[in-house]
Amino acid sequence: MFAALVAIWRGLNDVRIKGYSYIWSNIAFVVCSLPLVTMPAAWSALCRVSHEAQTSPSNADLDLFWQTFKANIWRGMGWGLAHGLFALVNFSNLIAYADASGMVAALRLVWLAAGVVWLAVALYTWPFYYEMATPTLWGATRNALVMVLQNPFFTLIILMVVGFMVWLSTVLVALWLVLTFSVITAISTAAVLGELAKTYHHSQHQSRVIEDR
């Protein structure tokens, strides 16, 4: 739980410090998402800006957003289609069997859990992608899934904060245009970077223990 709160704080603090980068990228994301089919590429570009803002701040600007958006148009469409189909099937099952009982009711819990995992994987995939030496969406998705399954409570806290941001933006609609999506990517990026740093330090510690022996 503490690690999730640290990741959330780091993400929010980065938005506070580098506000203009996040605000302009959020606006660009909204504009580029209007055709809908380009939304996945726009999301990948927003995640790239968030990643650079937290790792190489001088690179986090609109130029980076546009470059990434153009580079990921087709890649993003394939990724978005796969996630869209999964969401359609999963949530259609939840709606269709909303009043079911018995075994089907138990299956609804499985579908609900799958929906939560799907959402978390979608949030973590691009931050992992930009951390990979040889990035592939399949590899990033696998890494995101492993992180979700190994850190369920951590992920639930992250998703609760994302849900709060969605609720707040429904009340204060202008937030969707200027900040909401950037805040979500900032938090998910901080979560992934924090987990990778923890894994790295653990592996370094294990190496020192082996050397001491």
N, C-alpha and C positions, 0 to 999 in steps of 0.2 A: 504493500500500500504506500509506504513512504517513497519508494522509487517512482511510483506513478505520480505522486504529488510533486516530486522534484522535476520530473519530465514536463509536467504541466506548467510549473513555475518557470522553467527555463524557456519553454515555448512562448508563454505570455510575455516574459521579460524581454525576449528577443524582439517581439512585435513592438513593445513599448520603445525600445532603444532605436530600432531601425524602421520606424513606422512608415515612412514614405515608400520604401521598397515594397513593403507588404500591401499598403493601400493601393498603389498604382498597379501592382500585379493582380490584386483582387479585382479591380475595375477591368483590367485587360481580360481576366478569366471570364467575367460575366459577359463581356462583349463577344469574346470568341466562342462562348458556349451557346449563343443565341440560335445557331443552326442545329443544335443538339448533337448532330453526328460528329461535330468537332469538339464536343465537350471533353472526351477522354484525353485528347491531345492537349487541350487547354489545362486540364487537371495536371497532366505530366509536367507542363511548363511551370505551373504554379508551385508544384512540389520541388522543381529544380531551383527556383528562386529561393524558396524556404531553405533548401539544403545549402545553397551557397551562402545565404545570409548567416547561417550558423557555422559554416566551415571556412568560407573565403568571402567575407562581407563585401569586399571591393568589387566582386563580380556580380553581385545581386542587383540587377537593374532590369529595365524593360527590354533592352537589347537581348539579354539572356532569355527572357520570356519568349520573345518573338522567334529567336533562333531555335529554341527547344520546341516551340509549338509547330513550326514548319517541319522540323526534323522528325517529329513524332506523329504526324498526321495519320499515316497508314498504320503504323505500329499501334497507335492509340485506338484506332477504330477496331482493330482485332481484339485488343484487350477489353475495350468497352463492350463489344458485342458478346464476348464470353461472359463477362460479369452481368450484363443485361439479361441474357438468357437464363443464367442461374437464378437471378433475382425473380424473373418472371415465373419460372416453374415453382420455385420455393414458396413465394408469397401467394401464388395462385392456390397452392395446396392449403396454405394456412387459411385463406379466405373460404375456399370451397368446403372445408371440413370444420368450420368454426363451431358448429353445434354438435359435432360428433362425440361419441362416448366410447368407452372400452379401448380396444387396441388402437383404433384410429386416433383417439385422444392422446394416447402415448406417443404415436407418431408425430402428432402436432408439436410435442415438446422437442422431438428430434429436429423437425423443420425449423422451429424457433431458434434452437441452438445453432443450427446450420446458418441461419440468417445472421446471427450475431457474429459468428466466425467469418462469414463472407464479408460483412461490413468492415471488420477489423483488418482482414487481409487486404481489402481494397485501400484502406488508409495507410498500411505499412509498405505496400509493394513498391511504389516509386521511390520512397526514401531509401529502401534497400537497393534498388536498381542503381541509384546514383552513388552508392558506396561500393559497388562491385568493380573489381579490376577489369573484368570482361563481362559487362552487363548483358543479361538476357532477362526477358520478362518472365519466362518460365522459372529460371533460377531465383529471381526476386520474389516471385509468388510463393515458391517453396520455402524460402527463408522466412517470409512473412507468416506463412501457416505454422511453421515450427515455433516462431516467436509467440504466436497467439496460444498455441497448445501448451507451451511451456510456462506461460505467464498469464493464466486466465483471469486472476483477480486484478493484476496490473492492467490488463486490457479492458476489463469491465469498468474500471475507474476512468480510463481514458475515454471510453465510449459514453459514460455518464456525463462527462464534461462536454463532449461533442454534442450530446443530446440537449444539454442546457444551453449551449450556444445556438442551436437550432431553435429552441423555444424562445430565447431572448430575441433572436432575429425576427421571429414571427410577430413579436410584440413591437419591436423597433425595426421596422421593415428596411430602413435605409442601411442597416448594418450588412444586409446581404450584398449590397453594391460595394461598400467600402472596406469591409473587414472580415466578415464571417468565414469565408472560405480560406483566407490567408491564415487566420487564427487556427483553424482546424489542421491545415498542413504544417504550421509551425509546431503545434503540439505533437502531431504524429511523427514529424522529423526528429524532434527532441527525444521522443520515446525510443525511436530506432537507434539514434546515435548513442543514447545512454545505455541501451542494452548491449550494443556492440562494444562500447568502452568497458562495460562490466565483464563481458566475455573475454576481451583482450587482456585485462588486468588479471583475470582468473587464470588464463593460460600462461601468462608470464610468471605468476606465482607458482603454478604447477611446475614450470620449467626450472625455477630456482630451487624448488624442493628436490627435484630429481638430481640437479647438479650438486646440491649439498650432500646428497647420499653418495 
